[in-house]
Amino acid sequence: MNVSKLIENNNFMSAMIFFSLALSLSTPGGSVAAFAILLLVSLIYLFKEKNKPELNSMDKLLIFTLVFMFLTVLPSFISDDFRGRYLDLSLRYLLAVPILLLLIYTPPRAAWLLAGAIAGGVTAFGLAVYQYVYVGMPRVDGFLYSINFGYLACTLAFLALSGITFFRTAQF
């Protein structure tokens, strides 16, 4: 597997970001597949590539914060007989580090990110209408809890709105 060609071809990274946003609320785990592919490629990249991205102080601070958030649960994990419930959320912060390094090296195209946010918002709206009108659910939840569904739908909406504003004023 030639990871260098895959990574340097910005279409792959852009497509993964598009699918992670577009599938985040409308499928029960579709975005997890996109993140898993990103994680696998980023781990291969970190171990095989010689040219690593240059990190500025903000990048280092973000990476330190993600690793530190993982490390904060280790005392509870150890003292509670190594129960996995402590590692569930915090392990995601640690797994985000290689993906972050890959995104620093090959940032996705902004248009694909905007398209993913718009597609995710439209499909989330369609799922919400389906669950409310046809299924008769008083509180739609997508494939999450209703509060999480609402938070993530608002996040996609604001991401799409800021993207539309950016592209309207951007000079190409």
N, C-alpha and C positions, 0 to 999 in steps of 0.2 A: 504494500500500500504506500503510494507516494504521497505522504502527508504534505510535503512542501507545495506540490502543485495544487493540491486540494485547498490548502489554506490561502495560498497566494491568489487563487481564483476567488475573488471577492463574492462571487455569486453564491458559493456554498455557505459562507458565513451569513450573508444576507438572507438566504432562504431559510436557514435554521432560526434566525431571529424572527422572520416573518411567521413561520409555522408555530414557534413557541407563543407568540402573541395571538395569532389567529385561532389557535386551538385551545387556548388557556381556559376558556369558560364554556365552550360549546361541546367539548368531548370529555369523557371521564378518564383523563390521563393522556390525551393526545400530545399535550405540550411536554409531558414528562419524557416522551420518546425523543422529541427534538432536543431537550436538555441532556438526555442520556447520550445521544449521538455527539453533541457538543463536548460533553465531558470525556468521552472516549477519544475523540480527535484531539482534544486539548492535552490529555495525558500522553498520547503518542507524540504530539508535538514537543512537549516539555522534555521527554526523554530522548528523542531522536535528533532534534534540531540543535544546531550550534549557535545560530543567530537568535538570541533571545531579545525581547523588546526592552528598550531603555525605560526605566521606571523613574518618574519624578517623585517628589516628596509626597504629593497627594495620593499617588498610586500606592506608595509604600504604606502610607497611613491607612488607606482603605484595606489593603491586604492584612496589615497588622490587626485592624479592628475585626475583620472576619475570622482570623485565626484566634484572636483573643476571645471572641464570643463562643467559639467551640471549646476553648480551654476552660472557660468559667463553669461549665457543667461537669467537668471531670471529677471534682471532689464529690459532688452529689452522686454521680454514677458509681464511683468506687465505694462510697459509704453505704449505698443502698444495694449492695450485693450485685453490682454490675447489671442493673436492669436497663434494658434498651430504650425505655421511654425517655430517658434523659438525653439520649443521643439523637433522637428522631429529628428534631428541628435544628439543633446545633450542628449536626453533621452536614446539613445543607449549606451552612455558611462556609464550612471548610471546603466542600466540593465546589463552591463557587469560585474559589481562588484560581484553579487552573483555567476555568472558562474565562475569567476576567483577564488573565494574562494573554489568552488567545485573542480576546476581543481588543485588547490594547495593540497587539501585533497586527491584526487585520480587522479594523472596525467595519461593521456592516454599513451598507448604503442607507442613508437617512430615508430615502423614498421607500425602501422595503420595510423599514421599521414603522413608518407612517401607514403603509398599506396593511401591515399586520395588525396595528392598533385599530384601524378602521374595520378590517374584516372581523377581528375579534369582537369589537363592539356591536357590529351588525348581527353576527351569529348569536351573541349573548342576548341581544334584544329579541331575536327570533325565538330563541329557546325560552326566554321569559314569557313572551306572549303565548307560546304553545302551552307552557305549564300553567299559566293563569287562566287562559280561555278554554283550552281543550281538556286539560287534565283536572282543572278546578282547584288548583292549589292556591290557598289564600296568600301564602308567602312563598314566592318562587325561590328555589335554591340552586338551580342548575344541577350540578353534580357535587356541590359543596354545601355548606351551611348557608342559610339565607343572608346572614350578615356578611360573611366572606364573599359571597357572590356579589352583593351590592358594593362592597369596598373595591373589589377587583374590577367590576364594571365601571365604576366611577374613575378608577385609575386609567383604564383603557380610554374612556371618554376624554379625560384631561390630556392624556398623551396624544390622542388624535387631534384634539383642539389646538394644542400647542404646536403640533406638527403642521397642521393646516396654516396656522398663523406664520410659522417659520417659512414654509414654502411660498406663501403669498408675498412675503417681503424679501426673499432671498434673491440674489443676483446670480444667475448661472452663466 
